[in-house]
């Protein structure tokens, strides 16, 4: 019996799969069976492999050919099993050496002509192979992706014949020489200096970037909400090497990692309001990651928030607290990281001009109340910063040569300094402070505690909202390069929480 190694993923967790191939006698013509809880894509591998063998002028003997994917009680999916199955058959026919192939993790789709085609998950597979002292055999277009895991034994053939020639000593497959390139620079276009006015919103965005806080912007159309949100990545700190690898692994599993590149810039995922729950959370028959996970270590931007299906929005509640999301299916569960920063935007009412006597409709404020109530209270309570983004005065729509607005680089310097203070103090951003850590690092004087308690009682803050005020105050102090929190920090933090459902009866 021949046994080679391949892999499957449960979320980002890898499980080794033994591809066992056995030829047994007793039949007048060849028979090809794949067993081991294989899905349709794996079952169809038999025809792809059979045609690839014909292209190589290799005939199957008149014997029973059985391919078992072990462990047999784990569901297998994906076309990447083509190559290990084909290699196992070639080993059984003494064309390839099993003793050498057993030192590799093998994955790749096989074309009918024997070409080896791209498949998903090469980067995390390479990471797993390196940890388990194995080399990797993968498609040639993904050689650089495998190299990103710093694995030293990579075979990346374009065709099955290349693999045969390599092991028979005819011609060697060269180690990939390409290096990765930055693939996400194009996301971070624009600069904060291009946003005229909106000083309050810019300040809130700076606090959000510094502490990793979720933020909701409410304002009329054309006030700059989307423009502000799209520039958030330009003021955020660079990703660490661990964050780069974690994020790139998710994109590799989702089949969205561009060739020859890592995700080196923080993702900015702008999701349309027609997105389904599966698109946002992830799922499908093979439980692929959704937009929530693709925004891991970056920004998830939801524009026109009340226009989203309510069931879709409610999915956000659990991952916003836990930093991960579990996708459950009848026979498959997968957990993906989801440490994203939520930035949302909305109009105050369907027409968007609530409060503007010249433009608002005659149904205000009742239509605005119904519109804003599409967003549940528990979800709003999880959003740290609530900011009014008013329409920009036309007279402000010109460059100010005497008092130039701050650039993204200037704001980013303060954000990076504040993040460094947080990492040195507690090892993570202030938005994640909880329990004893919150008490230890957010110390309020008796006067400030009395002020916060009185304010919380008057405006009806929940316990969650109360703690979020303290986290925001901690971030404001960090931006000011202060260890202690002062009353001004607390007052500013309170200004970013919804006082009532009440300017015009419905203010968020």
C-alpha positions in Angstrom: 0.0 0.0 0.0 1.2 3.5 -0.9 0.6 6.4 1.7 1.3 10.0 0.9 0.4 13.2 2.8 -2.1 16.0 2.0 -4.1 18.4 4.1 -7.6 19.9 4.8 -8.5 22.9 6.8 -11.1 23.4 9.6 -11.2 27.1 9.7 -7.5 27.9 9.8 -6.7 24.7 11.7 -4.9 22.2 9.5 -5.6 18.4 9.6 -3.2 16.0 7.9 -4.9 13.6 5.4 -3.2 10.3 4.4 -3.8 9.5 0.8 -3.6 5.7 0.7 -3.5 4.0 -2.7 -3.8 0.2 -3.2 -3.9 -2.0 -6.3 -5.5 -5.3 -5.8 -5.9 -8.2 -8.3 -9.0 -10.2 -9.4 -10.6 -8.0 -12.1 -10.6 -8.3 -15.9 -10.6 -4.5 -16.3 -9.5 -1.5 -14.2 -11.7 -0.2 -11.5 -11.1 3.2 -9.7 -12.8 3.9 -6.3 -12.2 6.9 -4.0 -13.4 6.4 -0.4 -13.1 8.2 2.9 -16.1 10.7 3.1 -15.1 12.5 -0.1 -17.3 15.3 -1.5 -18.2 15.6 -5.2 -15.1 17.6 -6.1 -12.9 14.8 -4.7 -14.9 12.0 -6.3 -14.5 13.8 -9.7 -10.8 13.5 -9.2 -10.9 10.0 -10.5 -11.8 11.2 -14.0 -9.2 14.0 -14.0 -6.5 11.6 -12.8 -7.5 9.0 -15.4 -7.2 11.5 -18.2 -3.9 12.8 -16.9 -2.5 9.3 -16.9 -3.6 8.9 -20.5 -1.9 12.1 -21.4 1.3 10.6 -19.9 0.8 7.4 -21.9 0.4 5.5 -18.6 -2.3 2.7 -18.6 -3.9 1.4 -15.5 -3.5 -2.4 -15.1 -6.6 -4.6 -15.1 -6.8 -4.4 -11.3 -8.9 -2.8 -8.6 -7.6 0.6 -7.7 -8.7 1.9 -4.3 -7.9 5.4 -2.9 -8.7 5.9 0.8 -8.5 9.3 2.4 -7.7 8.8 6.1 -9.1 9.5 8.7 -12.2 8.2 7.0 -14.7 10.0 9.4 -13.5 13.5 8.4 -15.3 15.1 5.5 -12.9 15.9 2.6 -13.4 18.6 0.0 -11.4 20.4 -2.7 -9.6 19.6 -5.9 -6.2 19.8 -4.3 -6.4 16.0 -3.7 -5.8 15.4 -7.4 -2.1 15.6 -7.3 -1.5 13.4 -4.2 -3.9 10.8 -5.7 -2.0 10.8 -9.0 1.4 10.6 -7.3 0.1 7.7 -5.2 -0.9 5.8 -8.3 2.5 6.6 -10.0 4.2 5.2 -6.9 2.1 2.1 -7.0 3.2 1.7 -10.7 6.8 2.2 -9.6 7.1 5.4 -11.7 7.7 7.6 -8.7 9.6 6.7 -5.5 7.3 6.6 -2.4 10.2 6.8 0.0 11.0 10.3 -1.3 7.5 11.5 -1.9 6.6 10.6 1.7 8.8 13.5 2.9 6.4 16.0 1.2 3.0 17.5 1.8 1.3 17.3 -1.7 -1.5 19.4 -3.0 -2.6 20.6 -6.4 -5.4 20.3 -9.0 -4.5 18.2 -12.1 -5.7 19.2 -15.6 -6.8 16.6 -18.2 -3.5 17.1 -20.0 -1.4 16.5 -16.8 -0.8 20.1 -16.1 -0.8 21.1 -12.4 -3.2 24.0 -11.6 -3.6 26.5 -8.8 -5.4 25.5 -5.6 -6.4 27.3 -2.4 -4.6 27.2 1.0 -0.9 26.7 -0.2 0.4 29.3 2.4 -1.2 27.7 5.5 -0.3 24.3 4.2 3.3 25.4 3.8 3.3 26.8 7.4 2.0 23.4 8.6 4.5 21.5 6.6 7.4 23.5 8.0 6.2 22.9 11.6 6.1 19.1 10.8 9.5 18.9 9.1 8.0 18.2 5.6 8.7 19.7 2.3 5.8 20.7 0.0 4.8 19.9 -3.6 2.5 22.5 -5.0 1.5 24.1 -8.3 4.2 26.2 -10.0 2.2 29.5 -10.0 2.1 29.2 -6.2 5.7 28.5 -5.5 6.3 32.0 -4.1 3.3 31.6 -1.9 4.8 28.5 -0.4 8.1 30.3 0.0 6.5 32.9 2.2 6.3 30.3 4.9 10.1 30.2 4.9 10.0 26.5 4.0 13.3 25.2 2.4 12.1 22.2 0.4 9.7 23.3 -2.3 8.9 21.4 -5.5 6.6 23.5 -7.8 6.1 21.6 -11.1 4.0 22.9 -14.0 3.3 19.4 -15.2 3.2 16.0 -13.8 6.0 15.1 -16.2 8.2 17.7 -14.5 7.7 15.8 -11.3 8.6 12.4 -12.9 11.7 13.9 -14.5 12.8 15.4 -11.2 12.7 12.2 -9.3 14.1 10.1 -12.1 17.1 12.5 -12.4 16.3 13.7 -15.9 15.9 17.4 -15.0 15.6 19.0 -11.6 12.8 21.4 -10.5 14.6 24.6 -9.4 13.8 26.2 -6.0 11.6 29.2 -6.5 13.6 32.5 -6.7 10.8 35.0 -6.8 10.2 37.2 -3.7 6.9 38.5 -2.5 5.7 42.0 -3.3 3.3 44.3 -1.5 -0.2 43.5 -2.9 -2.4 46.0 -1.0 -0.8 49.4 -1.4 -3.6 50.3 -3.8 -6.2 50.1 -1.0 -4.7 52.9 0.9 -5.3 55.8 -1.4 -6.0 59.4 -0.4 -5.0 61.4 2.6 -6.7 63.0 5.6 -5.6 66.4 4.4 -8.0 66.0 1.4 -11.0 66.0 3.8 -12.2 69.6 4.3 -13.7 70.5 7.6 -15.1 67.6 9.8 -12.7 68.2 12.6 -14.9 66.4 15.1 -15.1 63.3 12.9 -11.4 63.4 12.2 -10.7 63.5 15.9 -13.1 60.5 16.5 -11.4 58.6 13.7 -8.0 59.2 15.3 -9.3 57.9 18.6 -10.8 54.9 16.9 -7.5 54.1 15.1 -5.4 54.6 18.3 -7.5 52.3 20.5 -9.1 49.9 18.0 -12.6 51.2 18.7 -15.7 50.6 16.7 -17.2 53.8 15.3 -20.6 54.9 13.8 -20.9 58.1 11.7 -24.3 59.6 11.2 -24.9 62.4 8.7 -26.6 63.6 5.5 -25.4 62.3 2.1 -22.3 63.9 0.8 -21.0 65.0 4.2 -17.8 62.8 3.8 -18.6 59.7 5.8 -17.3 57.3 3.2 -14.3 59.5 2.4 -13.3 59.6 6.1 -13.7 55.8 6.5 -11.7 55.0 3.5 -8.8 57.0 4.9 -8.7 55.2 8.2 -6.1 52.7 7.1 -3.7 55.6 6.2 -3.5 56.5 9.9 -3.3 53.0 11.3 0.0 51.4 12.5 1.8 49.0 10.2 0.9 45.3 10.6 3.3 43.2 12.6 4.9 40.1 11.0 2.5 37.8 12.9 -0.5 39.9 11.7 0.7 39.8 8.1 1.0 36.0 8.2 -2.3 35.4 10.0 -4.2 37.7 7.6 -2.5 36.2 4.5 -3.4 32.7 5.7 -7.1 33.6 5.7 -6.9 35.1 2.2 -5.0 32.0 1.0 -7.8 29.7 2.4 -10.4 31.9 0.8 -8.5 31.8 -2.6 -8.1 35.6 -2.5 -4.3 35.9 -2.0 -2.8 37.6 -5.0 0.1 35.9 -6.7 3.6 36.6 -5.4 2.3 38.7 -2.4 1.4 38.8 1.2 -1.3 41.0 2.7 1.0 43.6 4.1 -1.4 46.4 4.6 -4.4 46.3 6.9 -7.4 45.1 5.0 -10.2 47.5 4.3 -13.4 45.6 3.4 -16.3 47.8 2.2 -19.4 45.6 2.2 -22.5 46.4 0.2 -25.8 46.5 2.1 -27.2 43.7 -0.1 -24.7 41.2 1.3 -26.2 38.0 2.7 -25.4 36.6 6.1 -23.2 33.9 4.5 -21.3 36.6 2.6 -20.6 38.5 5.8 -20.0 35.6 8.2 -18.7 33.0 5.8 -20.1 29.6 5.0 -21.2 27.5 2.1 -20.8 23.8 1.8 -17.1 24.0 2.7 -17.5 26.8 5.3 -15.3 29.4 3.6 -14.3 32.7 5.4 -16.6 35.7 4.9 -16.0 39.4 5.0 -15.8 39.4 8.8 -12.7 37.2 8.6 -11.3 38.9 5.5 -11.2 42.1 7.6 -9.1 40.4 10.3 -6.5 42.8 11.6 -8.1 45.5 9.5 -11.3 47.5 8.9 -14.8 46.3 8.1 -16.8 49.2 6.7 -20.5 49.0 6.5 -22.1 52.0 4.6 -25.8 52.6 4.7 -26.1 50.6 7.9 -29.9 50.5 8.3 -30.2 49.2 4.7 -28.6 45.9 5.7 -30.8 43.0 6.5 -31.3 42.9 10.3 -30.3 39.2 10.6 -27.1 40.0 8.7 -26.2 42.8 11.2 -26.9 40.7 14.2 -24.1 38.4 13.1 -21.6 41.1 14.1 -22.5 41.0 17.8 -20.6 37.8 18.8 -17.4 38.4 16.8 -17.1 42.0 18.0 -16.8 40.7 21.5 -14.8 37.5 21.0 -12.6 38.3 18.0 -13.6 35.1 16.2 -16.5 33.6 14.4 -17.8 30.0 14.3 -19.5 28.7 11.2 -21.7 25.7 11.9 -23.1 23.4 9.3 -24.8 20.0 9.5 -21.6 18.0 9.2 -18.9 20.7 9.5 -17.9 23.4 12.0 -15.2 26.0 11.3 -13.8 28.8 13.5 -12.1 31.7 11.8 -10.3 34.7 13.4 -12.3 37.9 13.2 -10.4 40.6 15.0 -11.7 43.5 12.9 -12.5 47.1 13.6 -16.0 48.1 12.6 -16.6 51.4 11.0 -20.2 52.1 10.0 -22.0 55.0 8.4 -25.6 55.9 7.9 -28.0 58.7 7.0 -30.3 59.9 9.8 -33.4 59.1 7.8 -34.3 57.6 4.4 -33.9 60.9 2.5 -30.9 61.8 4.6 -31.8 65.4 5.4 -33.3 65.2 8.8 -33.1 68.6 10.6 -32.5 70.6 7.4 -35.6 72.7 7.0 -34.9 73.3 3.3 -34.6 69.6 2.4 -36.2 67.3 5.0 -39.5 65.7 4.2 -42.8 66.3 6.0 -42.8 62.8 7.6 -39.9 63.7 10.0 -39.2 62.7 12.7 -41.4 59.6 12.6 -39.8 58.2 9.4 -36.3 58.8 11.0 -37.3 56.9 14.1 -38.5 53.9 12.1 -35.3 54.1 9.9 -32.9 54.2 12.8 -34.7 51.6 14.8 -33.7 49.1 12.1 -30.5 48.8 14.0 -30.8 46.9 17.3 -29.9 48.4 20.6 -27.5 45.6 21.5 -25.5 46.2 18.3 -25.4 50.0 18.9 -24.2 49.4 22.4 -21.2 47.5 21.1 -20.1 50.5 19.0 -17.8 52.7 21.1 -17.9 56.0 19.2 -21.0 57.6 17.8 -20.3 60.7 15.8 -22.5 63.3 14.0 -21.0 64.2 10.6 -22.8 67.4 9.5 -22.9 68.7 6.0 -19.8 70.7 5.0 -20.3 74.4 4.5 -19.7 75.3 0.8 -17.4 78.1 1.9 -15.1 75.5 3.5 -14.8 73.6 0.3 -11.4 75.1 -0.7 -7.8 74.7 0.4 -6.8 76.7 3.5 -3.4 78.1 2.7 -2.9 79.7 6.2 -4.2 76.8 8.3 -3.5 73.6 6.4 -5.3 70.5 7.6 -3.2 67.7 9.1 -1.9 65.0 6.8 -2.4 61.3 7.5 1.3 61.0 8.3 0.9 63.6 11.1 -2.1 61.9 12.6 -0.6 58.5 12.2 2.5 59.5 14.3 0.2 60.2 17.3 -1.7 56.9 16.7 1.5 54.9 16.5 2.8 56.5 19.7 -0.5 55.7 21.5 -0.5 52.1 20.3 3.1 51.7 21.5 2.0 52.9 25.0 -0.8 50.3 25.0 1.4 47.5 23.8 4.0 48.3 26.4 1.4 48.6 29.2 -1.0 45.7 28.5 0.1 44.1 25.2 -3.1 44.9 23.2 -5.3 47.7 22.2 -7.6 49.5 24.7 -10.7 48.3 22.9 -10.0 44.8 24.3 -9.5 45.9 28.0 -11.8 44.0 30.3 -12.1 42.7 33.8 -9.2 43.3 36.1 -7.1 44.8 33.3 -9.7 47.5 32.9 -9.6 48.3 36.6 -5.8 48.2 36.7 -5.1 50.5 33.7 -8.1 52.8 33.9 -8.0 54.4 37.3 -10.4 57.2 38.0 -10.3 59.7 40.8 -13.3 59.7 43.2 -14.5 62.9 41.6 -14.4 61.4 38.1 -16.0 58.2 39.3 -18.9 60.2 40.8 -19.2 62.2 37.6 -19.3 59.1 35.4 -21.8 57.3 37.6 -24.1 60.3 37.6 -23.9 60.7 33.9 -24.4 56.9 33.3 -27.5 57.0 35.5 -28.9 60.0 33.7 -28.4 58.8 30.2 -29.1 55.1 30.9 -25.7 53.6 30.1 -25.5 49.8 30.2 -22.7 48.1 32.0 -21.1 47.5 28.6 -21.5 51.2 27.7 -20.0 52.2 31.0 -16.9 50.2 30.4 -16.6 51.5 26.9 -16.5 55.1 28.2 -13.6 54.1 30.4 -11.7 52.5 27.5 -12.2 55.5 25.3 -11.0 57.8 28.0 -7.9 55.6 28.4 -7.2 56.0 24.6 -7.7 59.8 24.7 -5.1 59.9 27.5 -2.7 57.7 25.5 -3.0 60.1 22.6 -2.0 62.9 24.9 0.9 60.8 26.1 -0.4 60.8 29.7 -0.4 57.9 32.2 -3.2 59.3 34.2 -6.8 60.0 33.0 -8.1 63.5 33.6 -11.6 64.9 33.7 -11.4 66.3 30.2 -10.7 62.8 28.9 -13.8 61.5 30.5 -16.0 64.3 29.3 -14.8 63.9 25.7 -15.3 60.1 26.0 -18.9 60.7 27.1 -19.5 63.0 24.2 -19.1 60.0 21.8 -21.9 57.9 23.4 -25.6 58.4 22.4 -27.3 60.5 25.0 -30.8 59.5 24.0 -32.8 58.4 20.9 -33.5 62.0 20.9 -32.4 65.0 18.8 -35.7 65.1 16.8 -36.6 62.3 19.1 -34.3 59.8 17.5 -30.6 60.8 17.9 -28.3 57.7 18.0 
